[in-house]
Amino acid sequence: ADLLRRVYAEAKRAGRVGDFYLFHLGYPEVSARYNAIGSFSRITEVATRIANQLPSEGNSAAFKEFAWRFVNIIARALVALGRRPDYQQVRRYINDIEPLFVEYAREHLRRKGSEDWAKSVAEIAENTKERNLPAALRGRHPEAIALMRYLQEQDLYDPVLDGLVSAFKYDKTYFDKIVSSVGPLMEKLTTGKIAELISPDYLNEADNRPIFEWLEVIRRKGIVYVGLDALTDTTVASAVGNSMFADLVSVAGHIYKHGVADAESGPNQTAAGLPTISMHADEFNELIGEEFVPLLNKAGGAGFQVTAYTQTWSEVEARIGNRAKAGQVAGNFNTMIMLRVKELATAEM
């Protein structure tokens, strides 16, 4: 709270309160809103940001890959339908992909199908008998099965549709086992008031809490205080924090290639004209994940300056779980300042 007060007071003293955003998972009623998977350079980033929160050691690695694939199928379909991905939607369609498949298939047939597609689908639905279906498709809505069969007859190839059909055809119990790792994570991210913060409803005019995006904040030289409330719920804190870092890495890549100017405001800046983006990460060991490393070693070219704070270096090693990787992180900080060192390993370092 002291740091927050200080940041706010300095913003006010500089006459920049209008550029100050507070994002705090512990105080959702006064927090700004932020969709960690809503903006990206490449569509695959959405799946990567979610799957990176899952364990990847031993047997979990295969499940992580499956989870990545299904989230990617969902994200591609949402974007193709003109919708912005968020955690609520991903959770909904991971639990039941049928509505998304039906919506996308109808849209696809409206664009590319023959004029009488609706009639043909209705006929197939009428002639579909539950007892003749393979076990995996029993209990599915007749229209969804009819759409799938009609599309297979038409041979209209579409990569997004192909993914949706393959997910739709899986046996439900098998599918649940495959994505069982991602279910609990999505549950944590979409429960209670936090859900409104990280899956903002852009069309709800009654909610006047601002929604921010990193590129927009950087353009206006904004000030953002982020509180992840790790003391209350470490899992949600690290999932949101790491998705936020992944988003920042993506933004850094965009700035590195195109500068911070938007298309309307004229040509790109030179590297010398880039703003300095100062980032201070306290309780660094709570935050660090795969996403943080590229932010340290590659984002300097995009104007990022990262300052991180932690009690002992062992905390960082324990969090990453790999000494070599922790060394890689240490090597990417140019300057290290150590005060009041109590641990021998940190003192030697």
C-alpha positions as a Markdown table, in Angstrom:
| # | Residue | x | y | z |
|---|---|---|---|---|
| 1 | Ala | 0.0 | 0.0 | 0.0 |
| 2 | Asp | 2.9 | 2.4 | 0.7 |
| 3 | Leu | 4.3 | 1.9 | -2.8 |
| 4 | Leu | 0.8 | 2.4 | -4.3 |
| 5 | Arg | 0.3 | 5.6 | -2.3 |
| 6 | Arg | 3.7 | 6.9 | -3.4 |
| 7 | Val | 3.1 | 6.1 | -7.1 |
| 8 | Tyr | -0.3 | 7.8 | -7.0 |
| 9 | Ala | 1.1 | 10.9 | -5.1 |
| 10 | Glu | 4.0 | 11.3 | -7.6 |
| 11 | Ala | 1.6 | 10.9 | -10.6 |
| 12 | Lys | -0.6 | 13.6 | -9.0 |
| 13 | Arg | 2.4 | 15.9 | -8.3 |
| 14 | Ala | 3.4 | 15.6 | -12.0 |
| 15 | Gly | -0.1 | 16.4 | -13.1 |
| 16 | Arg | -0.6 | 13.0 | -14.6 |
| 17 | Val | -3.4 | 11.4 | -12.6 |
| 18 | Gly | -5.3 | 10.9 | -15.9 |
| 19 | Asp | -2.6 | 8.5 | -17.1 |
| 20 | Phe | -2.5 | 6.5 | -13.9 |
| 21 | Tyr | -4.1 | 3.0 | -13.8 |
| 22 | Leu | -4.5 | 0.7 | -10.8 |
| 23 | Phe | -4.8 | -3.0 | -11.6 |
| 24 | His | -5.3 | -5.0 | -8.4 |
| 25 | Leu | -6.6 | -8.5 | -8.1 |
| 26 | Gly | -7.2 | -7.9 | -4.3 |
| 27 | Tyr | -9.5 | -4.9 | -4.9 |
| 28 | Pro | -11.6 | -5.7 | -8.0 |
| 29 | Glu | -14.2 | -3.0 | -7.3 |
| 30 | Val | -11.6 | -0.1 | -7.7 |
| 31 | Ser | -9.3 | -1.9 | -10.2 |
| 32 | Ala | -9.0 | -1.2 | -13.9 |
| 33 | Arg | -9.7 | -4.1 | -16.2 |
| 34 | Tyr | -7.3 | -6.0 | -18.4 |
| 35 | Asn | -7.7 | -8.9 | -20.8 |
| 36 | Ala | -4.4 | -10.8 | -20.8 |
| 37 | Ile | -5.2 | -12.8 | -23.9 |
| 38 | Gly | -7.1 | -10.1 | -25.8 |
| 39 | Ser | -4.3 | -8.6 | -27.8 |
| 40 | Phe | -1.5 | -10.5 | -29.7 |
| 41 | Ser | 0.7 | -10.3 | -32.8 |
| 42 | Arg | 0.0 | -14.0 | -33.7 |
| 43 | Ile | -3.1 | -15.9 | -32.9 |
| 44 | Thr | -1.0 | -18.8 | -31.4 |
| 45 | Glu | 0.0 | -16.5 | -28.5 |
| 46 | Val | -3.4 | -17.0 | -26.9 |
| 47 | Ala | -2.9 | -20.8 | -26.5 |
| 48 | Thr | 0.7 | -20.3 | -25.4 |
| 49 | Arg | -0.2 | -17.9 | -22.7 |
| 50 | Ile | -2.7 | -20.3 | -21.2 |
| 51 | Ala | -0.8 | -23.5 | -21.7 |
| 52 | Asn | 2.4 | -22.1 | -20.2 |
| 53 | Gln | 0.7 | -22.0 | -16.8 |
| 54 | Leu | 0.4 | -25.8 | -16.9 |
| 55 | Pro | 3.0 | -28.2 | -15.5 |
| 56 | Ser | 5.4 | -29.5 | -18.2 |
| 57 | Glu | 7.5 | -32.2 | -16.4 |
| 58 | Gly | 7.2 | -35.9 | -17.2 |
| 59 | Asn | 3.8 | -37.1 | -18.2 |
| 60 | Ser | 2.3 | -33.7 | -17.9 |
| 61 | Ala | 4.2 | -32.5 | -21.1 |
| 62 | Ala | 1.8 | -34.4 | -23.4 |
| 63 | Phe | -1.3 | -33.1 | -21.7 |
| 64 | Lys | 0.1 | -29.6 | -21.9 |
| 65 | Glu | 0.5 | -30.0 | -25.7 |
| 66 | Phe | -3.1 | -31.3 | -26.0 |
| 67 | Ala | -4.4 | -28.4 | -24.0 |
| 68 | Trp | -2.4 | -26.0 | -26.2 |
| 69 | Arg | -4.0 | -27.5 | -29.3 |
| 70 | Phe | -7.5 | -27.2 | -28.0 |
| 71 | Val | -7.1 | -23.7 | -26.8 |
| 72 | Asn | -5.6 | -22.8 | -30.1 |
| 73 | Ile | -8.6 | -24.3 | -32.0 |
| 74 | Ile | -11.0 | -22.2 | -29.8 |
| 75 | Ala | -9.0 | -19.0 | -30.1 |
| 76 | Arg | -8.8 | -19.3 | -34.0 |
| 77 | Ala | -12.5 | -19.9 | -34.2 |
| 78 | Leu | -13.3 | -16.9 | -31.9 |
| 79 | Val | -11.1 | -14.6 | -33.9 |
| 80 | Ala | -12.5 | -15.8 | -37.2 |
| 81 | Leu | -16.0 | -15.0 | -35.9 |
| 82 | Gly | -14.8 | -11.5 | -35.0 |
| 83 | Arg | -14.7 | -12.0 | -31.3 |
| 84 | Arg | -11.9 | -11.2 | -28.9 |
| 85 | Pro | -10.7 | -14.2 | -26.9 |
| 86 | Asp | -10.9 | -14.1 | -23.1 |
| 87 | Tyr | -10.7 | -16.6 | -20.3 |
| 88 | Gln | -14.5 | -16.9 | -19.9 |
| 89 | Gln | -15.0 | -17.9 | -23.5 |
| 90 | Val | -12.1 | -20.3 | -23.5 |
| 91 | Arg | -13.4 | -22.0 | -20.3 |
| 92 | Arg | -16.9 | -22.3 | -21.8 |
| 93 | Tyr | -15.8 | -23.9 | -25.0 |
| 94 | Ile | -13.2 | -26.2 | -23.4 |
| 95 | Asn | -16.1 | -27.7 | -21.4 |
| 96 | Asp | -18.4 | -27.9 | -24.4 |
| 97 | Ile | -17.1 | -27.1 | -27.9 |
| 98 | Glu | -20.4 | -28.0 | -29.7 |
| 99 | Pro | -21.9 | -24.4 | -29.6 |
| 100 | Leu | -18.7 | -22.9 | -31.1 |
| 101 | Phe | -18.6 | -25.6 | -33.8 |
| 102 | Val | -22.3 | -25.0 | -34.7 |
| 103 | Glu | -21.8 | -21.2 | -34.8 |
| 104 | Tyr | -18.7 | -21.3 | -36.9 |
| 105 | Ala | -20.1 | -24.0 | -39.3 |
| 106 | Arg | -23.2 | -21.9 | -39.9 |
| 107 | Glu | -21.1 | -18.8 | -40.6 |
| 108 | His | -18.8 | -20.8 | -42.9 |
| 109 | Leu | -21.7 | -22.2 | -44.9 |
| 110 | Arg | -23.3 | -18.7 | -45.1 |
| 111 | Arg | -20.2 | -17.5 | -46.7 |
| 112 | Lys | -19.1 | -20.4 | -48.9 |
| 113 | Gly | -21.9 | -23.0 | -49.0 |
| 114 | Ser | -24.6 | -23.5 | -51.6 |
| 115 | Glu | -27.9 | -21.7 | -51.3 |
| 116 | Asp | -29.9 | -24.6 | -50.0 |
| 117 | Trp | -27.4 | -25.7 | -47.3 |
| 118 | Ala | -29.9 | -25.1 | -44.5 |
| 119 | Lys | -32.5 | -27.3 | -46.1 |
| 120 | Ser | -30.0 | -30.1 | -46.7 |
| 121 | Val | -28.7 | -29.9 | -43.0 |
| 122 | Ala | -32.3 | -30.1 | -41.7 |
| 123 | Glu | -32.9 | -33.2 | -43.8 |
| 124 | Ile | -29.8 | -34.9 | -42.5 |
| 125 | Ala | -30.8 | -34.0 | -38.9 |
| 126 | Glu | -34.3 | -35.6 | -39.4 |
| 127 | Asn | -32.8 | -38.8 | -40.7 |
| 128 | Thr | -30.1 | -39.1 | -38.0 |
| 129 | Lys | -31.0 | -41.9 | -35.6 |
| 130 | Glu | -29.3 | -42.0 | -32.2 |
| 131 | Arg | -28.8 | -45.7 | -32.2 |
| 132 | Asn | -26.9 | -45.7 | -35.5 |
| 133 | Leu | -24.4 | -43.2 | -34.3 |
| 134 | Pro | -20.8 | -44.1 | -33.2 |
| 135 | Ala | -20.5 | -44.1 | -29.4 |
| 136 | Ala | -18.5 | -40.8 | -29.3 |
| 137 | Leu | -21.4 | -38.8 | -31.0 |
| 138 | Arg | -24.3 | -40.1 | -28.9 |
| 139 | Gly | -26.0 | -37.4 | -26.9 |
| 140 | Arg | -24.9 | -34.7 | -29.3 |
| 141 | His | -27.4 | -32.3 | -30.8 |
| 142 | Pro | -28.8 | -33.7 | -34.1 |
| 143 | Glu | -28.1 | -30.3 | -35.9 |
| 144 | Ala | -24.5 | -30.4 | -34.9 |
| 145 | Ile | -24.1 | -34.0 | -36.2 |
| 146 | Ala | -26.0 | -33.0 | -39.4 |
| 147 | Leu | -23.7 | -30.0 | -39.9 |
| 148 | Met | -20.6 | -32.2 | -39.5 |
| 149 | Arg | -21.9 | -34.7 | -42.0 |
| 150 | Tyr | -23.0 | -32.1 | -44.5 |
| 151 | Leu | -19.6 | -30.4 | -44.4 |
| 152 | Gln | -17.8 | -33.8 | -44.9 |
| 153 | Glu | -20.0 | -34.4 | -48.0 |
| 154 | Gln | -19.3 | -31.0 | -49.4 |
| 155 | Asp | -15.5 | -31.3 | -49.0 |
| 156 | Leu | -15.2 | -27.6 | -48.2 |
| 157 | Tyr | -11.7 | -27.4 | -46.5 |
| 158 | Asp | -11.1 | -24.8 | -43.9 |
| 159 | Pro | -8.3 | -25.1 | -41.4 |
| 160 | Val | -10.3 | -23.6 | -38.5 |
| 161 | Leu | -13.3 | -25.9 | -39.2 |
| 162 | Asp | -11.0 | -28.9 | -39.5 |
| 163 | Gly | -9.8 | -28.3 | -36.0 |
| 164 | Leu | -13.3 | -27.8 | -34.6 |
| 165 | Val | -14.6 | -31.0 | -36.3 |
| 166 | Ser | -11.7 | -33.0 | -34.9 |
| 167 | Ala | -12.4 | -31.7 | -31.3 |
| 168 | Phe | -16.1 | -32.2 | -31.8 |
| 169 | Lys | -15.7 | -35.9 | -32.8 |
| 170 | Tyr | -13.7 | -36.9 | -29.7 |
| 171 | Asp | -15.4 | -39.0 | -27.2 |
| 172 | Lys | -16.5 | -36.6 | -24.4 |
| 173 | Thr | -14.9 | -38.6 | -21.6 |
| 174 | Tyr | -11.6 | -38.9 | -23.5 |
| 175 | Phe | -11.7 | -35.2 | -24.3 |
| 176 | Asp | -12.3 | -34.4 | -20.6 |
| 177 | Lys | -9.3 | -36.4 | -19.6 |
| 178 | Ile | -7.1 | -34.7 | -22.1 |
| 179 | Val | -8.0 | -31.2 | -21.1 |
| 180 | Ser | -8.3 | -32.0 | -17.4 |
| 181 | Ser | -5.1 | -30.1 | -16.7 |
| 182 | Val | -6.4 | -26.9 | -18.1 |
| 183 | Gly | -9.9 | -27.1 | -16.5 |
| 184 | Pro | -8.9 | -26.2 | -12.9 |
| 185 | Leu | -6.7 | -23.3 | -14.1 |
| 186 | Met | -9.6 | -21.8 | -16.1 |
| 187 | Glu | -11.9 | -22.3 | -13.1 |
| 188 | Lys | -9.6 | -20.3 | -10.9 |
| 189 | Leu | -9.3 | -17.5 | -13.5 |
| 190 | Thr | -13.1 | -17.2 | -14.1 |
| 191 | Thr | -14.5 | -17.4 | -10.6 |
| 192 | Gly | -15.9 | -14.5 | -8.7 |
| 193 | Lys | -15.1 | -10.8 | -9.1 |
| 194 | Ile | -11.7 | -11.5 | -10.6 |
| 195 | Ala | -13.4 | -12.9 | -13.7 |
| 196 | Glu | -14.8 | -9.4 | -14.5 |
| 197 | Leu | -11.3 | -7.9 | -14.3 |
| 198 | Ile | -9.5 | -10.3 | -16.6 |
| 199 | Ser | -12.4 | -11.1 | -18.9 |
| 200 | Pro | -13.8 | -7.6 | -19.3 |
| 201 | Asp | -17.2 | -7.2 | -21.0 |
| 202 | Tyr | -16.4 | -4.5 | -23.5 |
| 203 | Leu | -20.1 | -3.9 | -24.3 |
| 204 | Asn | -21.2 | -3.3 | -20.7 |
| 205 | Glu | -21.8 | 0.4 | -20.5 |
| 206 | Ala | -22.8 | 0.3 | -16.8 |
| 207 | Asp | -19.3 | -0.8 | -15.8 |
| 208 | Asn | -17.1 | 2.3 | -15.8 |
| 209 | Arg | -13.9 | 0.7 | -14.7 |
| 210 | Pro | -11.3 | 1.5 | -17.4 |
| 211 | Ile | -9.9 | -1.2 | -19.6 |
| 212 | Phe | -6.2 | -0.8 | -20.5 |
| 213 | Glu | -3.9 | -2.4 | -23.1 |
| 214 | Trp | -0.2 | -2.2 | -22.9 |
| 215 | Leu | 0.5 | -0.7 | -26.3 |
| 216 | Glu | -2.0 | 2.1 | -25.6 |
| 217 | Val | -0.5 | 2.7 | -22.1 |
| 218 | Ile | 3.0 | 3.0 | -23.7 |
| 219 | Arg | 1.8 | 5.3 | -26.4 |
| 220 | Arg | 0.4 | 7.8 | -23.8 |
| 221 | Lys | 3.3 | 7.2 | -21.4 |
| 222 | Gly | 1.0 | 5.9 | -18.8 |
| 223 | Ile | 1.7 | 4.7 | -15.3 |
| 224 | Val | 0.3 | 1.3 | -14.2 |
| 225 | Tyr | 0.4 | -0.1 | -10.7 |
| 226 | Val | -0.2 | -3.9 | -10.7 |
| 227 | Gly | -1.1 | -5.8 | -7.6 |
| 228 | Leu | -1.4 | -9.5 | -8.1 |
| 229 | Asp | -2.4 | -10.4 | -4.5 |
| 230 | Ala | -0.1 | -13.4 | -4.4 |
| 231 | Leu | -0.5 | -13.7 | -0.7 |
| 232 | Thr | -4.1 | -14.7 | -1.1 |
| 233 | Asp | -3.9 | -16.9 | -4.2 |
| 234 | Thr | -0.6 | -17.7 | -5.7 |
| 235 | Thr | -1.9 | -19.7 | -8.6 |
| 236 | Val | -4.2 | -16.9 | -10.0 |
| 237 | Ala | -1.4 | -14.3 | -9.3 |
| 238 | Ser | 1.2 | -16.2 | -11.2 |
| 239 | Ala | -1.2 | -17.1 | -14.1 |
| 240 | Val | -2.3 | -13.5 | -14.5 |
| 241 | Gly | 1.2 | -12.1 | -14.0 |
| 242 | Asn | 2.8 | -14.5 | -16.5 |
| 243 | Ser | 0.1 | -13.8 | -19.1 |
| 244 | Met | 0.8 | -10.1 | -18.5 |
| 245 | Phe | 4.5 | -10.6 | -19.1 |
| 246 | Ala | 3.8 | -12.7 | -22.2 |
| 247 | Asp | 1.6 | -9.8 | -23.5 |
| 248 | Leu | 4.4 | -7.4 | -22.7 |
| 249 | Val | 6.9 | -9.5 | -24.6 |
| 250 | Ser | 4.5 | -9.5 | -27.6 |
| 251 | Val | 4.2 | -5.7 | -27.3 |
| 252 | Ala | 8.0 | -5.4 | -27.1 |
| 253 | Gly | 8.3 | -7.4 | -30.4 |
| 254 | His | 5.7 | -5.1 | -32.0 |
| 255 | Ile | 7.6 | -1.9 | -30.8 |
| 256 | Tyr | 10.9 | -3.4 | -31.9 |
| 257 | Lys | 9.6 | -3.9 | -35.4 |
| 258 | His | 7.1 | -1.0 | -35.9 |
| 259 | Gly | 7.8 | 1.6 | -33.1 |
| 260 | Val | 5.0 | 2.8 | -30.9 |
| 261 | Ala | 3.2 | 5.1 | -33.3 |
| 262 | Asp | -0.1 | 3.9 | -34.6 |
| 263 | Ala | -0.8 | 3.8 | -38.3 |
| 264 | Glu | -2.7 | 7.1 | -38.2 |
| 265 | Ser | -0.1 | 9.2 | -36.5 |
| 266 | Gly | 2.6 | 9.0 | -39.2 |
| 267 | Pro | 5.9 | 7.1 | -39.8 |
| 268 | Asn | 7.7 | 4.9 | -37.3 |
| 269 | Gln | 10.2 | 6.3 | -34.9 |
| 270 | Thr | 13.8 | 5.4 | -35.0 |
| 271 | Ala | 15.2 | 3.3 | -32.1 |
| 272 | Ala | 16.5 | 6.5 | -30.5 |
| 273 | Gly | 13.0 | 7.9 | -30.5 |
| 274 | Leu | 11.5 | 5.0 | -28.6 |
| 275 | Pro | 10.2 | 5.7 | -25.1 |
| 276 | Thr | 11.9 | 4.1 | -22.1 |
| 277 | Ile | 9.5 | 1.7 | -20.4 |
| 278 | Ser | 10.5 | 1.3 | -16.8 |
| 279 | Met | 9.3 | -1.9 | -15.2 |
| 280 | His | 9.7 | -2.6 | -11.5 |
| 281 | Ala | 8.9 | -6.1 | -10.4 |
| 282 | Asp | 8.7 | -6.6 | -6.6 |
| 283 | Glu | 8.6 | -10.1 | -5.1 |
| 284 | Phe | 10.2 | -11.1 | -8.4 |
| 285 | Asn | 10.3 | -14.8 | -7.4 |
| 286 | Glu | 6.5 | -15.0 | -7.3 |
| 287 | Leu | 6.3 | -13.7 | -10.8 |
| 288 | Ile | 9.1 | -15.3 | -12.8 |
| 289 | Gly | 8.2 | -17.9 | -15.4 |
| 290 | Glu | 9.1 | -18.8 | -19.0 |
| 291 | Glu | 7.7 | -15.4 | -20.1 |
| 292 | Phe | 10.0 | -13.3 | -18.1 |
| 293 | Val | 13.3 | -14.4 | -19.6 |
| 294 | Pro | 12.7 | -13.0 | -23.1 |
| 295 | Leu | 11.6 | -9.8 | -21.5 |
| 296 | Leu | 15.0 | -9.5 | -19.9 |
| 297 | Asn | 17.3 | -10.5 | -22.7 |
| 298 | Lys | 15.5 | -9.3 | -25.8 |
| 299 | Ala | 13.2 | -6.4 | -24.8 |
| 300 | Gly | 16.1 | -3.9 | -24.2 |
| 301 | Gly | 16.0 | -3.1 | -28.0 |
| 302 | Ala | 12.3 | -2.0 | -27.6 |
| 303 | Gly | 13.1 | 0.4 | -24.7 |
| 304 | Phe | 12.3 | -1.9 | -21.7 |
| 305 | Gln | 14.3 | -1.4 | -18.5 |
| 306 | Val | 13.5 | -4.1 | -15.9 |
| 307 | Thr | 14.3 | -3.7 | -12.2 |
| 308 | Ala | 13.5 | -6.7 | -10.1 |
| 309 | Tyr | 13.5 | -7.2 | -6.3 |
| 310 | Thr | 13.8 | -10.4 | -4.3 |
| 311 | Gln | 15.0 | -11.5 | -0.9 |
| 312 | Thr | 17.4 | -14.4 | -1.8 |
| 313 | Trp | 18.5 | -15.8 | -5.1 |
| 314 | Ser | 17.5 | -19.3 | -4.0 |
| 315 | Glu | 13.8 | -18.2 | -4.2 |
| 316 | Val | 14.3 | -17.5 | -7.9 |
| 317 | Glu | 16.0 | -20.9 | -8.4 |
| 318 | Ala | 13.3 | -22.7 | -6.5 |
| 319 | Arg | 10.6 | -21.0 | -8.6 |
| 320 | Ile | 12.2 | -21.8 | -11.9 |
| 321 | Gly | 13.3 | -25.3 | -10.7 |
| 322 | Asn | 16.4 | -25.3 | -12.8 |
| 323 | Arg | 19.8 | -23.8 | -11.8 |
| 324 | Ala | 21.0 | -23.2 | -15.3 |
| 325 | Lys | 17.9 | -21.2 | -16.2 |
| 326 | Ala | 18.2 | -19.2 | -13.0 |
| 327 | Gly | 21.8 | -18.4 | -14.0 |
| 328 | Gln | 20.5 | -17.3 | -17.4 |
| 329 | Val | 18.1 | -14.9 | -15.7 |
| 330 | Ala | 20.9 | -13.5 | -13.5 |
| 331 | Gly | 23.1 | -13.1 | -16.5 |
| 332 | Asn | 20.5 | -10.9 | -18.2 |
| 333 | Phe | 20.4 | -8.3 | -15.4 |
| 334 | Asn | 23.2 | -5.8 | -16.1 |
| 335 | Thr | 23.6 | -4.5 | -12.6 |
| 336 | Met | 23.0 | -6.4 | -9.3 |
| 337 | Ile | 22.8 | -4.5 | -6.0 |
| 338 | Met | 22.7 | -6.6 | -2.8 |
| 339 | Leu | 21.9 | -5.4 | 0.7 |
| 340 | Arg | 21.7 | -7.2 | 4.0 |
| 341 | Val | 22.6 | -10.6 | 2.5 |
| 342 | Lys | 21.7 | -13.5 | 4.9 |
| 343 | Glu | 22.2 | -16.5 | 2.6 |
| 344 | Leu | 25.6 | -17.8 | 1.8 |
| 345 | Ala | 24.9 | -18.7 | -1.8 |
| 346 | Thr | 23.6 | -15.2 | -2.5 |
| 347 | Ala | 26.6 | -13.7 | -0.7 |
| 348 | Glu | 29.0 | -15.7 | -2.9 |
| 349 | Met | 27.1 | -14.6 | -6.0 |
